[in-house]
């Protein structure tokens, strides 16, 4: 897979890497990246294959996307943050990236309960390709205007064929973390429901919920998201 596009902010003496979710791009971190810069980080964010300014592929699968992310980002970052699909790929890339601390934001780890649900979820995501600014405003009422504008740009650049990477996805159940690891969940989260969140906490993850937020927690309630992240850091 061709080299992925990256964006960088700041020149701090610590490095943070950011991996966005499905349908998004590096602009998903429009508020997170500047805040991390203010905390002394150099921030490096990647556009996933078929997203943003990264190249498209004739076919997509999770292993190839994980490899591309691992190759694009610097090794041994002080902090790695992944959202949704980005959190799933980040988990797979850990042996090569070897970050010192990891944050998973509403990670796409749960498999749909049946084929009908999987198809409905995929169809709903694919339909976003045709969203306009008004549909985004109505569908995401808590998002600030810049976040909605970034969403529209990201959807125009997004290749819906990336959804094929989830064909046959059976879920991901992470092992006990080897590095300090935070899971920040939406409320409610379909990706990590409460019983599973409890098991992950017992396994060694720090699990926090940002109340009354949707899947893209950092756009639904950035202040709540940042409060959780900053306290943990």
Order of alpha helices (4+ residues) and beta strands (2+ residues): beta-beta-alpha-beta-alpha-beta-alpha-beta-alpha-alpha-alpha-beta-alpha-beta-alpha-alpha
